Structures are given as C-alpha cells and as structure tokens.
Amino acid sequence: MKFQIECNTNKSRQVCLICQQNLQINEARLVVCNDQGDGYGDICHQCIAKGGNWIQYQLQEFSNKLLATK
C-alpha cells in the first residue's frame, strides 16, 4: 500500500477511507493506493494530521477486517 498526492480536478465531496467523514477536497488530495496505483480512497486532513504511524495502523486494521470477511 502506498500514498499518492494528486491534483484534484473534481471538486465533489468524498468520504475519508479511515474515519468515514465527508470531506471537501480542494487543490490536492491524498489517495491510498495499491502497488499497481489503483486507488482505494481519500484520507481527510484531520486523519493526515494524526501522522503516518497512526494512518498506517488504521489502514492495517482496515485491511485485517477485509481479510476476515473473505
């Protein structure tokens, strides 16, 4: 899993991948992607502010939940 910072050409509302809150994306967006570059979703500014280690832990928990449902 990796992060991509992208220019935002679509100013529509998104939902944060971690906290599920609605967010308005402005000029740039942080997208969680797989190693092939396929995007999973955006991360809001409040979650970004909590730091990389916190985000990594949350995404690992999210991944574990997905694997448990298969």
C-alpha positions as CSV (number, residue, x, y, z in Angstrom):
1,M,0.0,0.0,0.0
2,K,1.2,3.5,-0.8
3,F,0.1,7.1,-0.9
4,Q,-0.3,9.3,-3.9
5,I,-0.8,13.1,-3.8
6,E,-2.9,14.1,-6.8
7,C,-4.2,17.3,-8.2
8,N,-7.9,17.4,-7.7
9,T,-9.8,18.2,-10.9
10,N,-13.2,17.0,-9.4
11,K,-14.3,19.3,-6.5
12,S,-17.0,16.9,-5.4
13,R,-17.4,15.6,-1.8
14,Q,-15.6,12.4,-0.9
15,V,-15.7,10.2,2.2
16,C,-12.5,9.6,4.2
17,L,-11.3,6.0,4.0
18,I,-10.4,5.9,7.7
19,C,-12.9,7.9,9.6
20,Q,-15.8,7.8,7.1
21,Q,-16.5,11.6,7.5
22,N,-17.5,13.6,4.4
23,L,-14.7,15.9,3.2
24,Q,-14.4,18.6,0.6
25,I,-11.2,18.1,-1.4
26,N,-9.6,21.3,-2.6
27,E,-6.5,21.6,-4.8
28,A,-4.8,18.4,-3.8
29,R,-5.8,15.0,-2.4
30,L,-4.1,12.2,-0.6
31,V,-5.1,8.8,-2.1
32,V,-4.3,5.4,-0.6
33,C,-3.3,3.1,-3.5
34,N,-2.1,-0.5,-4.1
35,D,1.3,-1.2,-5.6
36,Q,-0.2,-1.0,-9.1
37,G,-1.6,2.5,-8.5
38,D,-5.2,1.5,-8.1
39,G,-6.8,3.9,-5.6
40,Y,-8.7,2.7,-2.6
41,G,-9.9,6.1,-1.3
42,D,-9.0,9.5,0.1
43,I,-7.8,10.5,3.6
44,C,-9.1,13.7,5.2
45,H,-7.0,16.4,6.7
46,Q,-7.9,15.5,10.3
47,C,-6.6,11.9,9.8
48,I,-3.5,13.2,8.0
49,A,-2.7,15.4,10.9
50,K,-2.6,12.4,13.2
51,G,0.6,11.2,11.5
52,G,1.9,8.5,9.3
53,N,2.2,5.8,12.1
54,W,-1.4,6.3,13.1
55,I,-2.6,6.2,9.5
56,Q,-0.5,3.0,8.9
57,Y,-2.1,1.3,12.0
58,Q,-5.6,2.3,10.9
59,L,-5.1,1.0,7.4
60,Q,-3.7,-2.2,8.7
61,E,-6.8,-2.6,10.9
62,F,-8.9,-1.9,7.8
63,S,-7.0,-4.5,5.8
64,N,-7.4,-7.1,8.5
65,K,-11.2,-6.5,8.6
66,L,-11.4,-7.0,4.8
67,L,-9.4,-10.3,5.0
68,A,-11.6,-11.5,7.9
69,T,-14.8,-11.1,5.7
70,K,-13.4,-13.2,2.9
